[in-house]
């Protein structure tokens, strides 16, 4: 908006000085004065043209960016839906595995909270039970899943989703 106001002001200056030059020519004003006012007309016209072109270019760029942003938002919405679908499917896989391990309903709740990263204290507060009860349930879960502890339990569900050759440790052999 500011650029448009400046360009319009330059156009007004150009038009007024142009008419002043015409009148000065009829009145026989010295040539140096006519030249200086003509220079003002030319510079004002050049500045206004430059600003209008810049405004048009900026507007075009803004429109392109708006389109890209709208496209990105649409893609993000699709990705979000894809993630929600994957999360729902993953939850089903987890529940199926819990059933195969013959976890009780209470153990399934604790197991899911363990997978979400809650501490024993947080789980006990959330479930209104003693922390010792949660620890015992976790121990039973690990035993039924045939894992050593919380980290191995969480890793059991993640390892199928990680690519086998994604991470290759560097060789530590000494030459």
Backbone bond lengths (Angstrom), bond angles and torsions (degrees), N, CA, C in turn:
res aa  C-N    CA-C-N  psi(-1)  N-CA   C-N-CA  omega(-1)  CA-C   N-CA-C  phi
1 X - - - 1.456 - - 1.530 110.37 -
2 X 1.333 115.77 -41.87 1.463 120.67 179.74 1.530 110.45 -61.96
3 X 1.350 116.27 -41.10 1.461 120.09 179.83 1.526 111.12 -64.51
4 X 1.320 116.62 -38.45 1.473 120.33 179.08 1.526 110.41 -65.09
5 X 1.320 116.84 -39.31 1.461 121.11 179.17 1.531 110.60 -65.35
6 X 1.319 116.35 -41.79 1.476 120.46 178.67 1.529 110.04 -65.88
7 X 1.339 116.73 -43.21 1.464 120.10 179.27 1.522 110.85 -63.34
8 X 1.318 117.38 -41.22 1.467 120.60 178.80 1.527 110.33 -64.76
9 X 1.328 116.90 -40.02 1.466 120.93 177.84 1.527 110.08 -62.33
10 X 1.326 116.71 -42.46 1.472 120.47 178.05 1.531 110.96 -63.07
11 X 1.316 117.17 -38.15 1.475 120.26 177.94 1.532 110.70 -65.23
12 X 1.323 116.49 -41.29 1.466 120.02 178.77 1.527 109.91 -63.81
13 X 1.344 116.39 -43.98 1.472 120.29 177.49 1.516 109.93 -60.19
14 X 1.333 116.21 -43.14 1.463 120.71 -179.32 1.531 110.80 -61.54
15 X 1.338 116.85 -48.18 1.464 120.65 -177.27 1.531 110.67 -64.38
16 X 1.333 116.87 -46.56 1.466 119.87 -179.22 1.524 111.30 -62.38
17 X 1.341 116.59 -43.70 1.471 119.09 179.01 1.524 111.89 -68.48
18 X 1.324 117.08 -31.90 1.468 120.01 177.17 1.533 109.80 -62.11
19 X 1.339 116.23 -47.18 1.466 119.34 178.76 1.529 111.04 -66.11
20 X 1.327 116.40 -33.35 1.467 119.52 176.73 1.527 110.48 -65.07
21 X 1.312 117.53 -39.65 1.474 121.78 178.13 1.530 109.30 -62.95
22 X 1.335 116.81 -43.94 1.470 120.87 -179.86 1.545 109.75 -60.41
23 X 1.315 116.58 -45.73 1.464 120.86 -179.64 1.532 110.06 -66.05
24 X 1.344 116.67 -41.73 1.463 120.31 179.25 1.525 111.15 -62.04
25 X 1.339 117.75 -36.52 1.477 120.82 177.79 1.530 110.17 -63.06
26 X 1.321 117.24 -41.16 1.474 121.26 -179.34 1.531 111.07 -69.59
27 X 1.350 116.11 -30.64 1.458 119.96 -178.25 1.531 113.04 -86.37
28 X 1.315 116.80 -7.92 1.459 120.90 178.48 1.515 113.70 75.28
29 X 1.321 116.82 35.20 1.470 122.62 178.35 1.529 107.82 -67.14
30 X 1.346 117.11 149.08 1.470 119.84 -179.33 1.540 112.37 -53.99
31 X 1.319 114.67 147.32 1.468 121.66 -176.23 1.527 113.28 -60.65
32 X 1.330 117.95 -36.39 1.471 119.60 -179.32 1.532 110.55 -62.11
33 X 1.366 117.88 -34.71 1.465 121.85 178.44 1.533 110.37 -70.01
34 X 1.318 116.12 -42.81 1.473 120.53 178.79 1.529 109.77 -64.36
35 X 1.349 115.96 -40.67 1.460 120.12 178.50 1.528 110.85 -62.78
36 X 1.325 118.01 -43.88 1.467 120.58 -177.96 1.536 110.91 -66.08
37 X 1.344 116.92 -39.50 1.468 118.89 178.25 1.534 111.15 -71.57
38 X 1.314 117.11 -34.04 1.467 121.15 176.20 1.525 110.24 -64.72
39 X 1.333 115.07 -37.40 1.460 120.21 176.94 1.532 110.18 -63.53
40 X 1.327 116.92 -40.95 1.469 120.97 176.85 1.526 110.10 -61.67
41 X 1.327 117.29 -41.77 1.474 121.64 178.33 1.524 109.69 -61.17
42 X 1.331 117.49 -46.41 1.470 121.59 -177.29 1.534 111.13 -65.75
43 X 1.333 115.92 -44.40 1.471 119.49 -179.23 1.522 110.39 -66.13
44 X 1.322 117.51 -41.04 1.469 121.22 178.13 1.521 110.69 -62.43
45 X 1.340 116.23 -42.50 1.466 120.52 179.48 1.531 110.30 -64.71
46 X 1.342 116.18 -44.67 1.467 119.99 -179.97 1.531 110.43 -62.75
47 X 1.338 117.20 -43.58 1.470 120.74 179.11 1.521 112.05 -62.82
48 X 1.345 116.01 -43.20 1.469 119.91 179.76 1.529 110.38 -64.76
49 X 1.329 117.21 -43.97 1.475 120.58 179.11 1.521 110.22 -62.21
50 X 1.333 116.29 -44.56 1.465 120.06 178.60 1.526 110.91 -59.05
51 X 1.332 116.93 -47.44 1.466 120.35 -178.99 1.534 111.88 -63.99
52 X 1.340 117.42 -42.38 1.472 119.35 179.61 1.537 111.04 -64.20
53 X 1.331 116.80 -39.91 1.470 119.40 176.93 1.536 111.14 -64.93
54 X 1.328 115.70 -41.24 1.458 120.53 178.60 1.531 110.76 -64.27
55 X 1.327 116.34 -40.84 1.465 120.33 178.22 1.526 109.93 -63.14
56 X 1.337 116.36 -44.29 1.469 120.19 179.85 1.530 111.01 -63.48
57 X 1.334 116.17 -42.22 1.466 120.26 178.71 1.531 110.76 -65.05
58 X 1.322 116.83 -44.47 1.467 120.28 178.95 1.520 111.52 -63.16
59 X 1.322 116.33 -40.52 1.472 120.35 178.33 1.523 110.43 -62.87
60 X 1.333 116.32 -41.81 1.472 119.88 178.28 1.532 110.18 -63.57
61 X 1.335 116.79 -43.21 1.466 120.37 178.57 1.520 111.44 -63.22
62 X 1.317 116.12 -41.19 1.469 120.47 178.48 1.525 110.34 -62.36
63 X 1.319 116.59 -42.02 1.471 119.64 178.98 1.521 111.84 -63.91
64 X 1.328 116.68 -40.14 1.465 120.57 176.97 1.531 109.87 -63.26
65 X 1.333 116.53 -44.17 1.467 120.30 179.04 1.528 111.63 -64.12
66 X 1.329 117.38 -37.69 1.466 121.03 177.25 1.528 110.50 -62.55
67 X 1.332 115.96 -42.06 1.465 120.17 178.46 1.525 110.84 -64.38
68 X 1.337 115.95 -42.92 1.467 119.62 178.78 1.527 110.87 -64.02
69 X 1.328 116.16 -40.50 1.457 120.28 179.04 1.531 110.62 -64.12
70 X 1.321 117.00 -43.29 1.465 120.40 178.26 1.529 110.39 -62.39
71 X 1.338 115.93 -40.27 1.464 120.55 178.58 1.531 110.41 -65.27
72 X 1.338 116.14 -42.56 1.466 120.49 179.08 1.526 111.17 -63.59
73 X 1.324 116.65 -41.51 1.464 120.22 178.50 1.523 110.33 -62.21
74 X 1.324 116.06 -40.03 1.468 120.30 178.92 1.526 109.90 -64.77
75 X 1.345 117.05 -43.68 1.458 120.69 178.42 1.524 110.96 -63.33
76 X 1.336 116.59 -41.83 1.457 120.86 178.91 1.521 110.76 -62.13
77 X 1.323 116.61 -40.16 1.463 120.67 177.82 1.531 109.38 -62.77
78 X 1.338 116.33 -42.93 1.468 119.92 178.68 1.525 110.54 -65.17
79 X 1.341 116.96 -40.68 1.459 120.39 178.58 1.523 109.59 -64.12
80 X 1.325 115.59 -43.08 1.461 119.59 179.41 1.520 110.54 -59.65
81 X 1.325 116.77 -41.97 1.459 120.24 178.40 1.528 109.76 -65.50
82 X 1.328 116.61 -40.33 1.460 120.84 178.04 1.527 109.74 -62.11
83 X 1.336 116.10 -42.64 1.467 119.77 178.96 1.529 111.00 -64.93
84 X 1.322 117.00 -39.69 1.464 119.84 178.75 1.526 110.20 -64.77
85 X 1.328 116.26 -40.82 1.467 119.89 177.63 1.526 110.56 -63.49
86 X 1.342 115.79 -44.12 1.475 120.10 179.81 1.523 110.41 -64.36
87 X 1.318 117.02 -40.74 1.463 120.82 179.14 1.532 110.37 -62.11
88 X 1.327 116.07 -42.93 1.466 120.65 179.32 1.537 110.21 -63.52
89 X 1.334 115.73 -43.91 1.464 120.14 179.55 1.531 110.59 -64.94
90 X 1.334 116.77 -42.36 1.458 121.81 179.62 1.526 110.31 -63.07
91 X 1.323 116.58 -40.66 1.461 120.93 177.71 1.527 110.44 -60.14
92 X 1.325 115.99 -39.86 1.465 120.25 177.06 1.516 111.94 -63.33
93 X 1.321 116.88 -40.88 1.468 121.84 178.64 1.527 109.58 -62.79
94 X 1.328 115.78 -43.17 1.467 120.45 179.43 1.522 110.13 -62.50
95 X 1.324 117.43 -46.41 1.468 121.18 -179.47 1.532 111.44 -62.09
96 X 1.331 116.27 -38.31 1.465 120.53 177.58 1.526 110.05 -62.87
97 X 1.338 116.16 -42.59 1.456 119.67 179.82 1.527 110.46 -66.08
98 X 1.319 117.07 -40.24 1.465 120.67 176.91 1.525 110.10 -58.09
99 X 1.310 116.66 -41.71 1.469 120.75 179.05 1.525 110.82 -65.25
100 X 1.335 116.83 -41.16 1.462 120.41 179.00 1.522 111.40 -63.67
101 X 1.313 116.86 -32.93 1.452 120.42 177.47 1.533 111.76 -81.32
102 X 1.317 116.14 -4.20 1.469 123.06 -179.70 1.532 111.89 60.50
103 X 1.359 115.61 43.17 1.453 119.48 175.64 1.526 109.15 -75.02
104 X 1.327 115.86 140.87 1.462 119.68 175.87 1.525 108.65 -70.00
105 X 1.322 117.55 168.37 1.464 121.87 179.82 1.539 109.66 -59.07
106 X 1.305 116.11 -42.28 1.462 121.25 179.60 1.532 110.66 -65.22
107 X 1.324 117.02 -42.49 1.466 120.90 178.20 1.531 110.45 -65.20
108 X 1.315 117.21 -36.72 1.469 120.22 178.07 1.525 110.78 -62.75
109 X 1.331 116.64 -41.11 1.461 120.13 178.48 1.529 110.51 -63.54
110 X 1.321 116.19 -45.65 1.467 120.56 179.45 1.529 109.69 -64.31
111 X 1.319 117.30 -42.98 1.464 121.53 -179.44 1.531 111.04 -60.31
112 X 1.322 116.25 -42.79 1.469 119.75 -179.88 1.533 110.28 -65.37
113 X 1.323 116.81 -39.71 1.465 120.08 178.48 1.528 111.26 -68.34
114 X 1.333 116.56 -33.97 1.465 120.00 175.03 1.530 110.24 -64.35
115 X 1.320 116.14 -42.59 1.466 120.40 178.70 1.528 111.84 -64.09
116 X 1.322 115.94 -28.93 1.464 120.01 178.50 1.525 111.87 -79.64
117 X 1.348 116.52 -6.89 1.460 120.28 174.33 1.514 115.20 94.88
118 X 1.324 118.43 11.51 1.459 120.23 179.25 1.528 110.71 -75.05
119 X 1.317 115.95 148.38 1.464 121.02 177.67 1.526 108.78 -80.09
120 X 1.341 115.90 166.93 1.466 120.13 177.20 1.527 110.33 -59.11
121 X 1.321 115.10 -41.15 1.466 120.19 -179.51 1.537 110.36 -62.57
122 X 1.320 116.89 -43.98 1.466 121.06 179.60 1.529 110.99 -65.09
123 X 1.322 116.27 -41.40 1.467 120.41 179.40 1.524 110.26 -64.51
124 X 1.332 116.79 -43.23 1.464 119.19 -179.85 1.523 110.88 -64.08
125 X 1.303 117.98 -39.23 1.466 121.39 178.36 1.525 110.41 -66.63
126 X 1.313 116.19 -41.99 1.462 121.17 -179.22 1.525 111.95 -66.36
127 X 1.339 116.17 -38.25 1.468 120.87 -176.29 1.537 112.29 -94.78
128 X 1.307 116.99 -0.31 1.465 120.70 179.79 1.527 112.01 59.88
129 X 1.329 115.23 44.50 1.467 120.87 178.00 1.518 108.18 -129.78
130 X 1.314 115.39 174.12 1.458 119.94 177.35 1.528 109.16 -79.91
131 X 1.325 114.72 149.85 1.462 120.06 178.94 1.527 110.66 -61.50
132 X 1.339 116.42 -34.93 1.456 120.86 178.82 1.532 110.65 -62.06
133 X 1.333 117.16 -36.92 1.476 121.46 178.00 1.526 110.07 -64.87
134 X 1.325 116.11 -43.33 1.470 120.40 179.54 1.524 110.05 -64.00
135 X 1.330 117.15 -41.93 1.474 120.32 178.47 1.532 110.70 -60.88
136 X 1.334 116.57 -41.53 1.469 120.46 179.31 1.525 110.43 -66.08
137 X 1.338 116.46 -42.14 1.469 119.65 178.59 1.526 110.19 -63.81
138 X 1.320 116.97 -40.60 1.465 120.66 178.36 1.523 110.19 -62.44
139 X 1.312 116.07 -41.75 1.466 120.36 178.12 1.525 110.76 -61.21
140 X 1.334 116.76 -42.77 1.469 121.15 177.86 1.531 110.86 -64.03
141 X 1.331 116.41 -39.64 1.470 121.42 178.67 1.526 109.88 -62.18
142 X 1.337 116.93 -47.66 1.461 121.22 -178.98 1.524 110.45 -61.81
143 X 1.314 116.10 -38.87 1.465 120.96 179.71 1.523 110.60 -64.97
144 X 1.326 116.77 -47.05 1.474 120.63 -179.87 1.532 111.38 -66.04
145 X 1.326 117.19 -32.10 1.467 121.52 -179.93 1.529 111.49 -85.03
146 X 1.333 116.50 -7.94 1.458 122.82 -179.48 1.532 111.37 59.49
147 X 1.347 114.49 47.12 1.464 120.88 176.45 1.520 108.36 -126.16
148 X 1.328 116.28 163.88 1.463 121.57 -175.00 1.527 113.75 -84.31
149 X 1.301 118.99 -27.22 1.460 119.72 -176.71 1.513 112.35 -177.25
150 X 1.323 114.90 -168.37 1.459 122.53 -174.54 1.530 112.88 -56.68
151 X 1.333 117.48 -46.43 1.463 120.76 -176.51 1.526 111.31 -65.94
152 X 1.308 116.36 -43.97 1.471 119.78 178.65 1.530 110.32 -66.21
153 X 1.333 116.09 -35.37 1.465 120.98 177.63 1.530 110.60 -62.13
154 X 1.339 116.86 -48.26 1.464 121.06 178.71 1.526 110.80 -65.18
155 X 1.332 116.13 -41.00 1.462 120.28 -179.64 1.527 111.51 -63.85
156 X 1.322 117.25 -31.28 1.460 121.26 -179.99 1.531 109.88 -57.15
157 X 1.326 117.09 -38.49 1.463 120.71 -178.87 1.525 112.84 -83.03
158 X 1.326 116.89 -20.81 1.460 119.75 -178.32 1.520 113.88 -90.13
159 X 1.313 117.58 -28.41 1.464 118.29 -170.44 1.516 113.53 -64.03
160 X 1.331 119.54 -27.56 1.464 120.46 177.14 1.521 111.89 -71.19
161 X 1.328 116.99 -22.25 1.453 120.30 -177.62 1.519 113.11 -91.21
162 X 1.314 116.06 -11.41 1.458 119.05 -179.81 1.518 109.02 -95.70
163 X 1.326 115.81 140.72 1.458 119.92 179.38 1.521 109.62 -71.60
164 X 1.312 115.42 139.96 1.463 121.08 -177.52 1.533 111.85 -60.71
165 X 1.326 118.10 -44.69 1.458 121.28 -174.52 1.525 112.61 -99.30
166 X 1.312 117.36 14.30 1.456 120.29 -177.49 1.534 110.90 -65.26
167 X 1.298 117.05 -42.87 1.462 120.39 -179.25 1.510 108.95 -119.39
168 X 1.295 115.78 121.90 1.454 121.47 177.60 1.518 107.69 -121.78
169 X 1.325 117.83 113.72 1.468 118.86 -179.93 1.514 110.83 -61.84
170 X 1.340 115.43 146.33 1.459 120.27 178.23 1.511 109.10 -70.67
171 X 1.285 115.00 147.95 1.454 120.08 179.08 1.525 109.25 -66.30
172 X 1.311 115.32 136.92 1.469 119.72 179.30 1.517 111.21 -106.83
173 X 1.327 116.77 12.23 1.468 120.09 -179.36 1.527 109.58 -67.50
174 X 1.322 114.61 141.32 1.469 120.77 178.79 1.527 108.07 -98.49
175 X 1.312 115.46 129.65 1.471 120.07 -179.30 1.496 110.77 -83.05
